[in-house]
Each structure stands twice: as C-alpha cells, then as structure tokens.
Amino acid sequence: MNEKLLDGRTVAILVSNGFDEVEFTDPQKRLIELGAAVKVVSRVKNLVNGWYEGNWGHFFPVNADVSDTLAIDFDGLIIPGGIRSVDKLFNDPHAKRILKAFLKADMPVLLIGDSVKLLIGIEQVVGVSLTSSSLVKEDLIAASAKWVDQAVMLDKNLITGSGSAKLEELVSEFTVKVSDYEKEAIEAA
C-alpha cells in the first residue's frame, strides 16, 4: 500500500455559518487526497452552512464543537474566509483560544482571505508579514501588520492568502508545513 504524504496527520478546519465554500472544500478535498484526517470544528451544532457565489451554499457536517477542541489534537489549522463566518469567529472566545494556541506552539496555520482578520482579535498581528482579502486589508494595516500585496505570504508556520485565486498554492505550502511539522510535548491549548 502506498503511503500518502499526510498519512497520520489530522487537520482542523475552523468555520461558522457563512464561510467561503470554495475556500473550505478545495483545501479539504486536497488534504483528504493526501491522506490527512480533516475535522470540521465549529460552534454550530451538527451542520454548518457555507456561502457560495453570493448566496447560502451547502451544509457540511461538524465533527467537533469548538469549545471541546484543543490544538494539541491536531497537526494544522485552516480557517477559510467568508466575512459572515469570520465575524462570528472573531467574537468567539473558544475560536480565539484555538487560533492563539496553534500560533503559540508554532503549528501550521493557514488563514485565507477575510479570516486573516482574526489575528487582530487575538492580538497577534503586530509586525507579522501577511496578506489578506482587500476587505480586511486596512484593518490589518491599522493594527500594525506588515501587509504585503501578494497572493500568498509565509511568516514561519503561518500562511496567509488573499483569497481563493491561489488556493492550490496555499494548500501546497500548508501541506509542506504540516508534513514537516513534528509535534513536541506541547501543552499550548
């Protein structure tokens, strides 16, 4: 049997209702193809609703409640854009706790489009080199981030992207980070 690049790895995708469906499904499919176990984490119970082309999209099953989730149980975190979802996560203390724990432990994190705004909510944006959607760009600059006008930006194990235009490249960079990541005895969450 052929071993896949991400066999034995578990990745969390943190969302709330209104997440960008393409920014969710494209990474999810690719990570599964590469052997990762992908878990959907949300405050929403049972099914979470995406946003697709200006309308409510499909429903997706939720695997874990955000309040019961710890960073230590995963090898990487993805947060898709979609301002409706991002605004809900921005005000959720458990979502903030999880993102902060991943960053504190220097675990692979992929923030896509609008979700880069979450770094402001956890006060982890000052001096960080990043990119984002144009919708949250000014907020990030005002919070002293080093905003860069490019589709993909890496700052240690943090990968940020401007949106769905370069999803393949974003997921590829994230895959390398998850594959190379070695868990240490961390208690960050």
Backbone as CSV, one residue per row, in Angstrom:
resi,resn,N_x,N_y,N_z,CA_x,CA_y,CA_z,C_x,C_y,C_z
1,MET,0.847,-1.179,0.000,0.000,0.000,0.000,0.891,1.239,0.000
2,ASN,0.551,2.195,-0.813,1.334,3.426,-0.903,1.021,4.348,0.261
3,GLU,2.075,4.847,0.882,1.896,5.808,1.955,1.699,7.184,1.341
4,LYS,0.751,7.916,1.874,0.489,9.265,1.385,1.212,10.276,2.262
5,LEU,1.478,11.448,1.709,2.267,12.480,2.369,1.749,12.849,3.753
6,LEU,0.436,12.902,3.922,-0.136,13.352,5.193,-0.798,12.231,5.991
7,ASP,-0.450,10.975,5.690,-0.965,9.863,6.485,-0.643,10.092,7.956
8,GLY,-1.630,9.867,8.809,-1.430,10.017,10.237,-1.543,11.444,10.747
9,ARG,-1.757,12.386,9.859,-1.903,13.793,10.258,-3.383,14.149,10.355
10,THR,-3.695,15.028,11.288,-5.073,15.487,11.467,-5.086,17.010,11.386
11,VAL,-5.973,17.521,10.545,-6.086,18.963,10.317,-7.486,19.430,10.703
12,ALA,-7.540,20.517,11.440,-8.820,21.139,11.808,-9.143,22.238,10.805
13,ILE,-10.405,22.310,10.398,-10.900,23.443,9.625,-11.951,24.122,10.500
14,LEU,-11.628,25.336,10.927,-12.479,26.084,11.850,-13.391,27.017,11.072
15,VAL,-14.711,26.851,11.250,-15.686,27.648,10.495,-16.905,27.981,11.346
16,SER,-17.676,28.930,10.845,-19.013,29.205,11.346,-19.892,29.425,10.118
17,ASN,-21.182,29.557,10.310,-22.074,29.764,9.178,-21.638,30.974,8.355
18,GLY,-21.599,30.794,7.028,-21.237,31.880,6.134,-19.799,31.841,5.653
19,PHE,-19.084,30.726,5.908,-17.718,30.599,5.413,-17.721,30.487,3.892
20,ASP,-16.619,30.890,3.263,-16.487,30.783,1.810,-16.368,29.305,1.449
21,GLU,-17.355,28.804,0.736,-17.438,27.379,0.453,-16.254,26.858,-0.359
22,VAL,-15.803,27.608,-1.346,-14.664,27.175,-2.168,-13.388,27.135,-1.331
23,GLU,-13.212,28.128,-0.454,-12.030,28.177,0.401,-12.050,27.076,1.463
24,PHE,-13.182,26.443,1.627,-13.334,25.294,2.524,-13.156,23.977,1.765
25,THR,-13.914,23.806,0.685,-13.937,22.498,0.015,-12.655,22.174,-0.745
26,ASP,-12.038,23.141,-1.383,-10.814,22.850,-2.135,-9.692,22.347,-1.220
27,PRO,-9.380,23.046,-0.130,-8.358,22.512,0.777,-8.765,21.172,1.405
28,GLN,-10.024,21.056,1.786,-10.498,19.814,2.401,-10.271,18.620,1.466
29,LYS,-10.679,18.750,0.209,-10.511,17.657,-0.760,-9.047,17.293,-0.943
30,ARG,-8.196,18.307,-1.099,-6.774,18.055,-1.340,-6.104,17.374,-0.145
31,LEU,-6.425,17.827,1.056,-5.837,17.218,2.245,-6.278,15.769,2.409
32,ILE,-7.527,15.485,2.125,-8.022,14.102,2.191,-7.306,13.245,1.151
33,GLU,-7.133,13.776,-0.058,-6.396,13.041,-1.104,-4.980,12.695,-0.646
34,LEU,-4.383,13.575,0.153,-3.012,13.379,0.625,-2.937,12.538,1.902
35,GLY,-4.096,12.054,2.375,-4.122,11.133,3.500,-4.434,11.731,4.857
36,ALA,-4.643,13.027,4.936,-4.937,13.661,6.229,-6.362,13.357,6.673
37,ALA,-6.529,13.266,7.973,-7.867,13.244,8.550,-8.252,14.708,8.748
38,VAL,-9.367,15.115,8.160,-9.797,16.508,8.229,-11.049,16.585,9.097
39,LYS,-10.986,17.413,10.116,-12.096,17.573,11.057,-12.649,18.989,10.973
40,VAL,-13.953,19.093,10.810,-14.628,20.390,10.784,-14.984,20.758,12.221
41,VAL,-14.477,21.912,12.647,-14.670,22.394,14.018,-15.511,23.663,13.953
42,SER,-16.574,23.709,14.783,-17.466,24.864,14.747,-18.247,24.970,16.041
43,ARG,-18.737,26.171,16.323,-19.668,26.375,17.424,-21.059,25.872,17.008
44,VAL,-21.304,25.887,15.696,-22.584,25.439,15.146,-22.705,23.930,15.351
45,LYS,-23.837,23.478,15.787,-24.068,22.053,16.047,-24.500,21.335,14.767
46,ASN,-24.002,20.138,14.568,-24.394,19.190,13.519,-23.990,19.601,12.103
47,LEU,-24.599,20.666,11.562,-24.325,21.084,10.189,-24.015,22.573,10.137
48,VAL,-22.991,22.923,9.370,-22.609,24.320,9.204,-22.848,24.708,7.746
49,ASN,-23.296,25.928,7.503,-23.740,26.374,6.181,-22.708,27.289,5.525
50,GLY,-22.303,26.917,4.318,-21.347,27.719,3.564,-22.010,28.853,2.809
51,TRP,-21.185,29.697,2.205,-21.613,30.815,1.373,-20.974,30.611,0.018
52,TYR,-21.789,30.608,-1.045,-21.275,30.298,-2.373,-21.856,31.259,-3.414
53,GLU,-20.988,32.001,-4.063,-21.377,32.916,-5.143,-22.533,33.840,-4.766
54,GLY,-22.425,34.472,-3.594,-23.403,35.470,-3.181,-24.668,34.933,-2.556
55,ASN,-24.718,33.630,-2.284,-25.901,33.023,-1.683,-25.480,31.961,-0.678
56,TRP,-26.440,31.565,0.157,-26.164,30.453,1.056,-25.893,29.229,0.219
57,GLY,-24.904,28.466,0.628,-24.475,27.290,-0.124,-24.918,25.999,0.536
58,HIS,-24.027,25.026,0.511,-24.314,23.700,1.048,-24.089,23.650,2.554
59,PHE,-24.646,22.593,3.137,-24.410,22.293,4.546,-23.328,21.228,4.638
60,PHE,-22.493,21.324,5.664,-21.414,20.366,5.872,-21.458,19.889,7.315
61,PRO,-21.181,18.589,7.534,-21.217,18.065,8.898,-20.083,18.611,9.761
62,VAL,-20.401,18.859,11.013,-19.433,19.331,12.002,-18.935,18.122,12.785
63,ASN,-17.622,17.993,12.929,-17.029,16.868,13.647,-16.764,17.163,15.120
64,ALA,-16.541,18.426,15.456,-16.201,18.756,16.835,-16.678,20.154,17.183
65,ASP,-17.126,20.304,18.426,-17.524,21.614,18.923,-16.263,22.392,19.283
66,VAL,-16.236,23.649,18.907,-15.063,24.481,19.149,-14.732,24.570,20.642
67,SER,-15.728,24.491,21.495,-15.472,24.605,22.938,-14.779,23.370,23.503
68,ASP,-14.849,22.238,22.786,-14.218,20.999,23.235,-12.916,20.704,22.505
69,THR,-12.451,21.628,21.690,-11.309,21.388,20.812,-10.024,21.956,21.405
70,LEU,-8.954,21.171,21.269,-7.625,21.590,21.711,-6.662,21.522,20.533
71,ALA,-5.753,22.466,20.449,-4.769,22.485,19.369,-3.906,21.230,19.381
72,ILE,-3.601,20.703,20.555,-2.721,19.550,20.696,-3.256,18.316,19.958
73,ASP,-4.556,18.280,19.682,-5.165,17.137,18.994,-4.992,17.183,17.484
74,PHE,-4.326,18.228,16.969,-4.214,18.426,15.528,-2.774,18.707,15.114
75,ASP,-2.549,18.606,13.819,-1.235,18.903,13.236,-1.250,20.190,12.430
76,GLY,-2.418,20.781,12.232,-2.542,22.015,11.469,-3.949,22.552,11.563
77,LEU,-4.081,23.844,11.229,-5.371,24.533,11.295,-5.572,25.350,10.035
78,ILE,-6.775,25.246,9.467,-7.178,26.081,8.333,-8.424,26.849,8.734
79,ILE,-8.419,28.151,8.412,-9.630,28.950,8.606,-9.940,29.636,7.277
80,PRO,-10.999,29.180,6.601,-11.394,29.819,5.335,-11.961,31.206,5.582
81,GLY,-11.999,32.003,4.535,-12.609,33.317,4.603,-14.119,33.228,4.562
82,GLY,-14.715,34.359,4.281,-16.162,34.498,4.322,-16.469,35.372,5.518
83,ILE,-16.732,36.631,5.275,-16.805,37.602,6.366,-17.899,37.267,7.378
84,ARG,-18.977,36.610,6.957,-20.027,36.226,7.905,-19.469,35.267,8.951
85,SER,-18.727,34.283,8.501,-18.101,33.317,9.393,-17.027,33.983,10.242
86,VAL,-16.182,34.763,9.612,-15.069,35.414,10.309,-15.576,36.317,11.428
87,ASP,-16.623,37.081,11.177,-17.164,37.955,12.215,-17.663,37.159,13.420
88,LYS,-18.253,36.001,13.182,-18.707,35.151,14.297,-17.507,34.588,15.060
89,LEU,-16.504,34.109,14.342,-15.315,33.561,14.995,-14.543,34.638,15.753
90,PHE,-14.535,35.856,15.221,-13.822,36.980,15.825,-14.319,37.245,17.250
91,ASN,-15.604,36.991,17.478,-16.208,37.254,18.785,-16.363,36.003,19.644
92,ASP,-15.814,34.881,19.199,-15.948,33.622,19.928,-14.673,33.353,20.737
93,PRO,-14.764,33.348,22.061,-13.560,33.150,22.874,-12.867,31.809,22.617
94,HIS,-13.623,30.769,22.302,-13.011,29.459,22.042,-12.276,29.446,20.708
95,ALA,-12.830,30.085,19.704,-12.141,30.185,18.415,-10.832,30.947,18.586
96,LYS,-10.874,32.021,19.368,-9.660,32.797,19.641,-8.632,31.945,20.388
97,ARG,-9.090,31.182,21.373,-8.210,30.332,22.164,-7.492,29.310,21.275
98,ILE,-8.236,28.714,20.368,-7.653,27.696,19.498,-6.614,28.313,18.568
99,LEU,-6.960,29.400,17.903,-6.018,30.040,16.991,-4.764,30.477,17.737
100,LYS,-4.949,31.061,18.889,-3.808,31.524,19.685,-2.911,30.348,20.091
101,ALA,-3.507,29.225,20.453,-2.738,28.038,20.851,-1.916,27.491,19.688
102,PHE,-2.497,27.432,18.506,-1.758,26.975,17.326,-0.558,27.880,17.062
103,LEU,-0.769,29.178,17.133,0.307,30.123,16.865,1.378,30.082,17.955
104,LYS,0.967,29.975,19.207,1.917,29.911,20.314,2.825,28.691,20.190
105,ALA,2.266,27.582,19.726,3.035,26.349,19.569,3.767,26.291,18.226
106,ASP,3.657,27.342,17.437,4.276,27.409,16.107,3.843,26.238,15.221
107,MET,2.551,25.914,15.305,1.969,24.858,14.477,1.518,25.469,13.152
108,PRO,1.431,24.662,12.100,0.997,25.184,10.800,-0.428,25.736,10.846
109,VAL,-0.566,26.977,10.364,-1.863,27.648,10.306,-2.010,28.289,8.934
110,LEU,-3.146,28.043,8.290,-3.473,28.663,7.010,-4.709,29.526,7.194
111,LEU,-4.547,30.835,7.003,-5.658,31.785,7.065,-5.896,32.302,5.660
112,ILE,-7.132,32.183,5.186,-7.454,32.523,3.804,-8.382,33.740,3.763
113,GLY,-8.006,34.725,2.945,-8.865,35.885,2.677,-9.226,36.678,3.906
114,ASP,-10.528,36.743,4.188,-11.057,37.538,5.296,-10.614,37.019,6.664
115,SER,-10.310,35.717,6.765,-10.005,35.131,8.075,-8.714,35.665,8.685
116,VAL,-7.869,36.300,7.882,-6.628,36.878,8.419,-6.957,37.925,9.489
117,LYS,-8.144,38.508,9.402,-8.606,39.493,10.383,-8.609,38.926,11.805
118,LEU,-8.718,37.617,11.945,-8.771,37.004,13.267,-7.500,37.257,14.080
119,LEU,-6.388,37.514,13.401,-5.142,37.813,14.112,-5.270,39.094,14.936
120,ILE,-6.119,40.017,14.478,-6.368,41.240,15.251,-7.088,40.889,16.542
121,GLY,-8.064,40.000,16.460,-8.859,39.616,17.621,-8.070,38.922,18.711
122,ILE,-6.959,38.282,18.343,-6.136,37.612,19.354,-4.850,38.392,19.642
123,GLU,-4.790,39.598,19.112,-3.659,40.497,19.335,-2.326,39.853,18.943
124,GLN,-2.328,39.207,17.767,-1.135,38.539,17.255,-0.781,39.045,15.865
125,VAL,-0.951,40.340,15.620,-0.789,40.873,14.277,0.383,41.845,14.143
126,VAL,0.813,42.440,15.225,1.860,43.470,15.172,3.158,42.875,14.612
127,GLY,3.630,43.467,13.526,4.887,43.055,12.925,4.843,41.784,12.110
128,VAL,3.686,41.153,11.994,3.577,39.911,11.232,3.459,40.246,9.747
129,SER,4.267,39.565,8.926,4.170,39.725,7.470,3.039,38.852,6.979
130,LEU,2.065,39.476,6.299,0.882,38.734,5.864,0.229,39.395,4.668
131,THR,-0.736,38.668,4.114,-1.609,39.208,3.080,-3.027,38.816,3.447
132,SER,-4.011,39.352,2.744,-5.409,39.078,3.073,-6.289,39.519,1.913
133,SER,-7.586,39.373,2.115,-8.535,39.951,1.168,-8.488,41.471,1.297
134,SER,-8.928,42.163,0.260,-8.953,43.632,0.307,-9.939,44.135,1.355
135,LEU,-10.942,43.318,1.685,-11.972,43.707,2.647,-11.395,43.978,4.041
136,VAL,-10.361,43.236,4.434,-9.805,43.397,5.790,-8.405,44.014,5.785
137,LYS,-7.898,44.363,4.620,-6.548,44.921,4.483,-6.321,46.132,5.380
138,GLU,-7.186,47.125,5.318,-6.992,48.365,6.079,-7.020,48.114,7.588
139,ASP,-7.871,47.199,8.040,-7.906,46.855,9.469,-6.574,46.271,9.912
140,LEU,-5.995,45.418,9.084,-4.712,44.792,9.413,-3.581,45.816,9.448
141,ILE,-3.573,46.706,8.478,-2.547,47.756,8.438,-2.682,48.667,9.665
142,ALA,-3.911,49.028,10.000,-4.153,49.877,11.169,-3.712,49.194,12.465
143,ALA,-3.715,47.858,12.471,-3.302,47.100,13.658,-1.804,46.787,13.647
144,SER,-1.071,47.411,12.715,0.393,47.315,12.627,0.927,46.010,12.043
145,ALA,0.133,45.359,11.216,0.644,44.204,10.479,1.501,44.699,9.322
146,LYS,2.403,43.854,8.865,3.195,44.159,7.666,2.449,43.544,6.485
147,TRP,1.471,44.276,5.959,0.634,43.771,4.874,1.413,43.815,3.563
148,VAL,1.390,42.697,2.817,2.133,42.565,1.573,1.147,42.295,0.437
149,ASP,1.328,42.979,-0.675,0.431,42.830,-1.822,0.863,41.646,-2.690
150,GLN,0.546,40.447,-2.202,0.775,39.234,-2.980,-0.255,38.199,-2.565
151,ALA,-0.402,37.173,-3.367,-1.467,36.200,-3.143,-1.186,35.266,-1.972
152,VAL,0.087,34.949,-1.739,0.471,34.008,-0.693,1.623,34.601,0.103
153,MET,1.548,34.500,1.429,2.618,35.015,2.286,2.889,34.014,3.400
154,LEU,4.178,33.763,3.661,4.583,32.880,4.753,5.325,33.678,5.804
155,ASP,4.996,33.425,7.064,5.710,34.003,8.194,5.841,32.870,9.211
156,LYS,6.977,32.195,9.205,7.215,30.980,9.998,6.202,29.924,9.552
157,ASN,5.400,29.400,10.495,4.399,28.387,10.133,3.018,28.980,9.865
158,LEU,2.941,30.309,9.777,1.694,30.989,9.431,1.682,31.282,7.937
159,ILE,0.661,30.784,7.281,0.485,31.027,5.848,-0.795,31.828,5.688
160,THR,-0.687,32.961,4.987,-1.874,33.769,4.722,-2.052,33.905,3.217
161,GLY,-3.307,34.000,2.820,-3.615,34.132,1.400,-4.669,35.182,1.162
162,SER,-4.613,35.769,-0.028,-5.526,36.866,-0.352,-6.929,36.394,-0.707
163,GLY,-7.117,35.118,-0.913,-8.435,34.596,-1.246,-8.339,33.328,-2.068
164,SER,-9.403,33.010,-2.778,-9.488,31.726,-3.470,-8.705,31.655,-4.771
165,ALA,-8.163,32.776,-5.262,-7.461,32.769,-6.547,-6.241,31.845,-6.555
166,LYS,-5.537,31.731,-5.450,-4.321,30.923,-5.371,-4.459,29.794,-4.352
167,LEU,-5.637,29.177,-4.269,-5.867,28.141,-3.276,-4.920,26.961,-3.434
168,GLU,-4.650,26.571,-4.663,-3.765,25.425,-4.886,-2.379,25.686,-4.289
169,GLU,-1.859,26.884,-4.512,-0.550,27.243,-3.963,-0.605,27.321,-2.433
170,LEU,-1.668,27.892,-1.888,-1.825,27.977,-0.438,-1.844,26.592,0.198
171,VAL,-2.634,25.713,-0.376,-2.752,24.359,0.171,-1.431,23.609,0.025
172,SER,-0.728,23.830,-1.057,0.568,23.202,-1.254,1.563,23.640,-0.180
173,GLU,1.630,24.938,0.100,2.515,25.455,1.150,2.119,24.888,2.519
174,PHE,0.818,24.854,2.788,0.321,24.330,4.056,0.665,22.850,4.195
175,THR,0.509,22.100,3.116,0.811,20.668,3.121,2.265,20.416,3.500
176,VAL,3.163,21.203,2.932,4.591,21.065,3.262,4.809,21.336,4.753
177,LYS,4.198,22.389,5.269,4.361,22.735,6.684,3.826,21.625,7.594
178,VAL,2.657,21.074,7.253,2.065,20.003,8.070,2.923,18.743,7.981
179,SER,3.377,18.424,6.796,4.211,17.242,6.601,5.516,17.339,7.388
180,ASP,6.105,18.529,7.416,7.389,18.736,8.104,7.245,18.954,9.605
181,TYR,6.036,19.276,10.054,5.821,19.611,11.455,5.984,18.380,12.339
182,GLU,6.758,18.526,13.364,6.931,17.461,14.360,6.375,17.954,15.680
183,LYS,5.382,17.253,16.167,4.813,17.641,17.457,5.843,17.418,18.552
184,GLU,5.924,18.379,19.420,6.738,18.245,20.616,5.778,18.092,21.782
185,ALA,6.283,17.898,22.914,5.439,17.786,24.098,4.944,19.171,24.453
186,ILE,3.871,19.589,23.767,3.345,20.933,23.994,2.017,20.863,24.733
187,GLU,1.769,21.862,25.488,0.510,21.996,26.208,-0.079,23.373,25.904
188,ALA,-0.006,23.785,24.650,-0.385,25.152,24.267,-1.874,25.417,24.369
189,ALA,-2.670,24.407,24.173,-4.121,24.645,24.129,-4.674,24.743,25.525
